[in-house]
Amino acid sequence: MQPSRRAFLLGRRPAQTPWAAFVQRLALVCQGQVRDLGEGGAGGACAVLTPARDADAAHARALCAEYRVVLELEGAAGPYAPAAGPRLRVDPSLLAGLARLGGDAPRWRAQPGVPLAALAQAGLRQFAGLPGDMTLAQWLAAPALWPAGRCAASGLLAADVMLADGVEETLGPFGESDVQPLRSATVQRLVPALFQLASGGDAFATRDGYHWLGRYRLDALKPEVPAGVNLAHLLLGHGGTLAWVQSVMLTDAPAWTEEGPEPETPGLATFRLDARVKALFDPDGRFPLFQAREI
């Protein structure tokens, strides 16, 4: 007699795997769609969540931490190291709110699933000519093309994020004249450590004079004048490996067309610096890890 039939006749349920329990609980607490891709694939257990509200992503992060599931941004640019365990891919396409904010300066508040075509149509020139079906979250995750110290050219003003430990924080301008405090103890500890890295020898070696050679834009803490420090620029090119982006504030910026010299080949210092930034943001590996290239 098969175990499942015996359990039915004897009034006992078959044992549930941790993965099945994770998917079941995820479907219960999320209003969005949960699609289980199974446990037997070549890459291990995997599911896809399409959140219908911000709270879905928060519930997913908490369950991922409990069951040690890596939370990935669907469609984010890698390359990533193979996940050591199960993965949850989160597709933000239903989180697509876009609103122009009041005030003299042109500013927009956008959720992560807004397609770039909608941003270009709204008048944000930096998205003209880019793939229209790419989401804002994917654009933020893709390798950042701006030269060292010039992340302000992206038009990114601020970002509401959920960090690996579940803390929600707003990252934005950071300096003596900026009055918005860092609310969380997590970020109050994180920011001084990042500034220390940005002033070290590895950061110096990661800047070849024109390019920033690292994947994580630590040069955002050493911007070219007249731009000021903006913590949101740390997310440019982050690949979905540092935080979950809930929404961002954008301003219009010219499409980037400047061509510079060929970048130098990143060295050991650059990979070491990226690894240290990752460890500060995500010490427990809740998000994917970039695949280090061979030197």
ABEGO torsion letter per residue (X at the ends): XBAAAAAAAAGBBBBBBAAAAAAAAAAAABABBBBBAEAABAAEBBBBBBBABAAAAAAAAAAAAAAGBBBBBBGBBOBBBBBABBBBBBBAAABABBBBBBEABBBBBBBAABBAAAAAAAGBAAABGBBAABBAAAAAABBBABBBGAAAAAGBABBBBBBAAGBBBBBBBBBAABABBBABAAAAAAAAAAAAAAABAAAAAABAGABBABABBAAAABBBOABBBBAAAAABGAGGAABBBABBBBBBBBBBABBBBBBBBBBAAAAAAAAAAAAAABAAGABBBBBBBBX
